[in-house]
Amino acid sequence: MASNFYKAGAAAMTSNKDDWETPQSLFDQLDEEFHFTLDAASNDQNAKCEHHYTAENSGLEHSWEGETVFCDPPYGRNIGDWIRKASQEASKPDTLVVLLVPARTDTRWFQNHILHRAEVRFLPGRLKYEVNGQAGEAAPSFWREGTPSF
């Protein structure tokens, strides 16, 4: 994907902030392909879909069944909870989940819930988030009907 939503050679995120906004150009490219109906992890200022969950109305606590879900979860310590949730929800009928997560292939959550269980698309360089211009690596992971389960 050749676009301005990544920054080659940028440093990984070092801030304690966990409400980074997905670059609009990346979301638009994915939305053109998937036609999202739910943003599962947002706030009222950066929601990418009309139907969205926020920290106050957590996407971790609601069903995503029947939705085409975009989720750029907080990259903090509970990222594994979001990845498990995405994997579980995607097994429900008529549900597709696109999760934007750090490309950390050595982590337990990547090995247990993404590797061999989801379609993964690695992005070139590092994402250039739209809040404070800080960059962080990410790889969209897709769970859809028919994705192999090992």
Steps between C-alpha positions, in 0.01 A plus 500: 500500500682808384358789695593763752364308799835342587840641575797284406773477762300674773552413864246281675247666727648589835213697651271367771208627293275219372230684304689550174281583203517272197620694194191584296667396173568149634147467635355621169696237305383222732144633510486500120572127510300396807222760551520522879187528714663517846808666651555284808766713675477875461391817669239751393763720335678235290227242423523370145144364488169641616450186711795494740609407849705718734684446829175581678302254285771237452508289186644223716165469677266497199428254221630581152285232336373587153735796466793581275735625769794737490704495819820693572522408869707669768853359472542480879519201731148379419558467125477123543142541623411682178666237283321215680171690467554553126578133448191390697264748336618412149382143554141627525270495195528785249784664693828622356766669712792712383736568787791743472768378739874543550706268282648319799527147369698381803220564749277235653185675374632501142606135517177379665233709331630639171764268350323235289160632612467832323594659173784744571612790284824664605528869422824652369680721749321620811156655526496874543211554736305822472529598868831666583656355183670214689553177309446137595517172312182309425366212295131473412374153589176364356273229633229382265294192437716221366822621664686186606519416869798295619 
